[in-house]
């Protein structure tokens, strides 16, 4: 299609080359994803024109990051030999406790966390002794300190906890993109082959860990459930912790969160259409997850129910450590449980929304997700 609003992939890539001074974008099929994303912005996007600079700026920044990664590899070939242990991967439906569980495990120094601030600009790789003053971290903290109370109530934020790999997958232009109204792109992404994407993911993770131990990585990303086999091929020793909750609670809550993340629309956004898309998107992801984890091997998965995490967080954490065959030292255990007590559900305020405002109905959601409820014996919440 002809573009009238957004630049072409070639134009964006040339701009990135000019900005960075490098020309090697590295391996992978990122050009396919970039082209489809830009086309979807043209077809599906409802964004206000004032958002264009920020949206395109993010895409260009990710291309610059790719160029910087390859330049770093060329100058530091020893990065190829960096060891990666694990990783441990926390995934499942969103709003099921993935963030709380990941934040608690992130307090254990035996894990190497994939922090948000280092993903936004991976080069140069962080150095442990200098992290407190790292400009990337300082800016990340500043931006999140400006968050509203409503945002804090919706989502827990810990600056040095492991976070979704949105930026790394974004650099491969094969990310979920729940930050933009690009339904057509997401439909393509759900069934896309992410083998090369996760090979590139490992490449960036090696760079990030090259000057910052330990080697045992901790990942957390609900969207990993869509492409578990591609992820496990890139990380053959990975073990998975999957969290579960009543989808009638999950789907409206996640739709509400997504509706606040999207940039402003040119006109009133159709929240009912968004609710339908999110519900179908997550349903398809869980269907794929059940199929793919059976092929990967159920012994590599530990299932955690949200109700268990809320009712017995201490027992749940101990069960995770026992399953991973990792030591939970008394000092780390105390730190984790202190954090949990300070961050119980509702501690930062209430997240206000209704299913109806997104055209959703609890009974219909449970019917659509009956396969999931039965497969994992998920409790229906009142």
C-alpha positions in Angstrom: 0.0 0.0 0.0 1.1 3.6 -0.5 2.0 5.4 2.7 0.7 8.9 3.3 1.4 9.4 7.0 4.2 7.1 8.2 7.6 6.7 6.6 8.7 3.6 4.8 11.0 1.0 6.3 13.8 2.0 4.0 13.5 5.6 5.1 13.5 4.7 8.8 16.5 2.5 8.4 18.4 5.2 6.5 17.6 7.7 9.2 18.9 5.3 11.8 22.2 4.8 9.9 22.6 8.5 9.6 22.0 9.0 13.4 24.2 6.1 14.6 27.0 6.2 12.0 26.8 2.4 11.6 25.4 0.4 8.8 25.0 -3.3 10.0 21.6 -4.0 11.4 22.5 -7.6 12.3 20.7 -10.9 11.8 17.1 -11.8 11.7 13.9 -11.1 9.8 13.2 -7.7 11.5 12.4 -6.0 8.1 9.3 -8.1 7.7 7.9 -7.1 11.1 8.8 -3.4 10.6 7.0 -3.3 7.2 3.9 -5.0 8.6 3.9 -2.8 11.7 4.0 0.4 9.6 1.3 -0.9 7.3 -0.9 -1.7 10.3 -0.4 1.8 11.6 -1.7 3.1 8.3 -4.6 0.7 8.1 -5.7 0.3 11.8 -4.2 3.2 13.6 -6.5 5.8 15.2 -3.8 8.0 16.6 -3.8 11.7 16.9 -1.3 13.4 14.6 0.5 14.9 17.6 1.7 11.3 18.5 3.6 10.8 15.2 7.0 12.1 16.3 7.0 9.9 19.5 5.7 6.8 17.7 8.2 7.0 14.8 10.9 8.1 17.3 10.5 4.8 19.2 10.8 2.8 16.0 13.9 4.7 14.9 15.5 4.3 18.3 15.1 0.6 18.1 16.8 0.5 14.8 19.6 2.6 16.2 19.9 0.1 19.0 20.3 -2.7 16.5 23.1 -0.9 14.8 24.8 -0.2 18.1 24.5 -3.8 19.2 26.3 -5.0 16.0 29.0 -2.3 16.4 29.6 -3.5 19.9 29.9 -7.1 18.9 32.3 -6.2 16.1 34.5 -4.4 18.7 34.1 -6.9 21.5 33.9 -10.4 19.9 34.3 -12.0 23.3 30.6 -11.3 23.9 29.9 -14.4 21.8 31.3 -16.5 24.6 29.2 -15.0 27.4 27.4 -17.8 29.4 23.7 -17.8 29.9 22.3 -20.1 32.6 18.6 -21.0 32.7 16.8 -18.8 32.2 13.7 -19.1 34.5 10.7 -17.7 32.6 7.5 -16.4 34.2 4.6 -16.3 31.8 0.8 -16.9 31.5 -2.2 -14.7 31.0 -1.5 -11.1 32.1 -3.0 -9.8 35.4 -2.5 -13.3 37.0 0.4 -12.4 39.3 3.3 -12.5 36.9 4.6 -9.1 38.0 4.3 -9.8 41.7 6.0 -13.1 41.4 8.8 -11.7 39.2 9.3 -8.8 41.5 9.7 -11.1 44.5 12.2 -13.4 42.7 14.1 -10.4 41.4 15.0 -9.5 45.0 17.3 -12.6 45.1 20.8 -11.7 43.9 21.4 -15.1 42.4 19.1 -14.0 39.5 20.2 -11.7 36.7 17.2 -9.6 35.9 16.2 -8.2 32.5 15.6 -4.6 33.6 13.5 -2.1 31.6 16.1 0.6 31.8 18.8 -1.4 30.2 16.6 -2.6 27.4 15.8 0.9 26.2 19.4 1.3 25.2 21.5 -1.9 25.5 24.8 -0.3 24.5 27.0 0.0 26.4 26.2 -3.0 28.6 25.7 -2.1 32.2 28.4 -2.5 34.8 27.3 -3.5 38.3 29.5 -1.0 40.2 28.1 1.9 38.2 24.4 1.1 37.9 23.2 3.5 40.5 24.5 6.4 38.5 23.8 4.9 35.0 22.0 7.7 33.0 19.6 5.2 31.6 18.5 4.1 35.1 18.3 7.6 36.4 16.1 8.7 33.5 13.9 5.5 33.9 13.4 6.3 37.6 12.6 9.9 36.9 9.9 9.0 34.3 8.2 6.5 36.6 8.2 8.8 39.5 6.0 11.0 37.5 3.4 8.3 37.1 -0.1 9.0 38.4 -1.6 7.3 41.4 -4.0 5.6 39.1 -1.2 4.1 37.1 0.5 2.9 40.2 -2.7 1.1 41.3 -2.9 -0.7 37.9 0.7 -2.0 37.8 3.5 -2.6 40.3 6.8 -1.0 39.3 10.2 -1.9 40.6 13.1 -0.3 38.8 15.6 -3.2 39.0 13.1 -6.1 38.8 12.9 -8.2 35.6 10.5 -6.7 33.2 8.8 -7.7 29.9 11.2 -7.9 27.0 9.1 -5.4 25.0 12.1 -3.4 23.9 14.3 -6.4 22.8 11.4 -7.9 20.9 10.7 -4.4 19.6 14.2 -4.3 18.2 13.4 -7.4 16.3 10.0 -5.9 15.3 8.4 -9.1 16.3 6.9 -7.9 19.6 3.3 -8.1 20.8 2.8 -4.3 20.4 0.1 -3.9 23.0 1.4 -0.3 23.1 -0.2 0.8 19.8 -3.6 0.3 18.1 -2.3 -2.1 15.4 -4.8 -5.0 15.4 -3.7 -6.2 12.0 -0.1 -6.4 13.1 -1.0 -8.4 16.2 -3.1 -10.9 14.1 0.0 -11.5 11.9 2.3 -11.7 15.0 0.2 -14.3 16.8 1.0 -16.9 14.1 4.4 -15.6 13.0 7.5 -17.8 13.4 9.6 -16.2 16.1 12.6 -18.5 15.8 14.9 -15.8 14.5 13.4 -13.3 16.9 14.4 -15.3 20.0 17.8 -16.1 18.5 18.3 -12.3 18.3 16.9 -12.0 21.8 19.7 -14.3 23.1 22.2 -12.1 21.2 21.1 -9.0 23.1 20.9 -10.8 26.4 24.5 -12.0 26.0 25.6 -8.4 25.5 23.6 -7.1 28.5 25.2 -9.8 30.7 28.7 -9.4 29.4 29.8 -7.0 32.2 27.1 -7.7 34.8 26.8 -11.1 36.5 25.3 -13.4 37.6 24.6 -15.8 34.6 21.3 -17.2 35.9 18.7 -15.1 34.1 15.1 -14.4 35.2 12.6 -13.4 32.5 9.0 -12.4 32.9 6.6 -11.8 30.0 3.0 -12.9 29.7 3.3 -12.7 25.9 5.9 -15.5 25.8 3.0 -17.9 25.9 2.3 -17.3 22.2 5.6 -18.7 21.0 6.9 -21.1 23.7 8.6 -23.4 21.2 10.6 -20.7 19.5 11.6 -19.4 22.9 12.7 -22.8 24.2 14.8 -23.4 21.0 16.8 -20.2 21.8 17.1 -21.2 25.5 17.2 -25.0 25.6 17.6 -25.1 29.4 14.8 -22.7 30.2 12.2 -23.7 32.8 8.8 -22.1 32.9 6.6 -20.8 35.7 3.0 -20.2 34.4 0.5 -18.3 36.4 -3.3 -18.7 36.2 -6.4 -16.8 37.1 -10.1 -16.6 36.3 -10.2 -15.1 32.7 -13.3 -13.1 33.6 -11.1 -11.1 35.9 -8.1 -11.1 33.6 -9.6 -9.9 30.3 -11.4 -6.7 31.5 -8.4 -5.8 33.7 -5.9 -6.2 30.9 -8.2 -4.3 28.5 -8.4 -1.4 30.9 -4.6 -1.4 31.3 -4.0 -1.5 27.5 -6.5 1.4 27.0 -4.4 3.6 29.2 -1.1 2.6 27.4 -2.2 3.4 23.9 -1.3 7.0 22.8 -4.2 9.4 22.4 -6.6 8.8 19.5 -7.6 11.4 16.9 -11.3 10.8 17.8 -13.1 8.8 20.5 -11.6 5.3 20.7 -13.9 2.3 20.3 -13.3 0.6 23.7 -15.8 -2.2 22.9 -13.8 -3.2 19.8 -10.7 -3.1 21.9 -12.3 -5.4 24.5 -13.2 -7.9 21.8 -9.7 -7.8 20.3 -8.0 -8.3 23.7 -10.2 -11.2 24.6 -9.6 -13.0 21.3 -5.9 -12.2 21.4 -5.4 -13.7 24.8 -7.6 -16.7 24.1 -5.6 -17.6 21.1 -2.4 -17.2 23.0 -3.5 -19.6 25.7 -4.6 -22.2 23.1 -1.2 -22.0 21.5 0.5 -22.2 24.9 -1.3 -25.4 25.9 -0.4 -27.1 22.6 3.2 -26.0 22.6 4.0 -26.7 26.2 2.8 -30.3 25.6 5.4 -30.6 22.9 8.1 -29.0 24.9 7.5 -31.3 27.9 5.2 -30.7 30.9 8.1 -31.4 33.2 9.6 -28.0 32.3 6.5 -26.1 33.6 5.3 -25.2 37.1 1.8 -23.9 37.4 0.9 -21.3 40.0 -2.7 -20.3 40.7 -3.3 -16.6 41.5 -5.5 -17.6 44.4 -2.5 -19.5 45.9 -0.2 -16.6 45.4 -2.6 -14.3 47.2 -3.6 -16.6 50.0 -0.2 -18.2 50.7 2.6 -16.1 49.2 5.2 -17.6 51.5 4.3 -21.2 50.6 4.0 -20.4 46.9 7.5 -18.8 46.8 9.0 -21.8 48.7 7.3 -24.2 46.2 8.9 -22.3 43.3 12.3 -22.5 44.8 11.9 -26.2 45.6 10.8 -26.9 42.0 13.8 -24.9 40.6 16.1 -26.7 43.1 17.5 -23.3 44.2 18.5 -22.3 47.7 16.2 -19.7 49.4 18.5 -18.2 52.0 17.0 -16.8 55.2 18.1 -13.3 54.3 16.5 -13.4 50.9 13.4 -15.0 52.2 12.9 -12.2 54.7 13.5 -9.6 52.0 10.9 -11.2 49.7 8.3 -11.6 52.4 8.8 -8.0 53.6 8.2 -6.8 50.0 5.1 -9.0 49.7 3.6 -7.6 52.9 4.2 -4.0 51.6 2.7 -4.8 48.2 -0.5 -6.8 48.9 -3.3 -6.4 46.5 -4.7 -2.9 46.8 -1.8 -1.5 48.7 -1.1 1.1 46.0 -4.8 1.9 45.5 -7.7 0.3 43.6 -7.8 -0.2 39.8 -11.3 1.0 38.8 -13.0 -0.3 35.6 -16.0 -2.4 34.5 -16.2 -5.2 32.0 -19.2 -3.6 30.5 -17.3 -0.4 29.4 -15.3 -2.7 27.1 -18.3 -4.6 25.8 -17.3 -7.7 27.9 -19.4 -10.1 29.8 -18.0 -12.4 32.5 -20.2 -15.4 31.5 -19.2 -15.1 27.9 -15.5 -14.8 28.7 -15.7 -17.9 30.9 -17.5 -19.8 28.1 -14.9 -18.7 25.6 -12.1 -19.8 28.0 -13.7 -23.0 29.2 -10.9 -25.0 27.7 -8.4 -23.1 29.8 -10.4 -23.2 33.0 -10.8 -26.9 32.8 -7.2 -27.7 31.7 -5.6 -25.8 34.6 -8.4 -26.2 37.1 -8.7 -22.4 37.4 -11.0 -21.2 40.2 -13.9 -18.9 39.2 -13.9 -15.8 41.4 -16.9 -14.1 42.8 
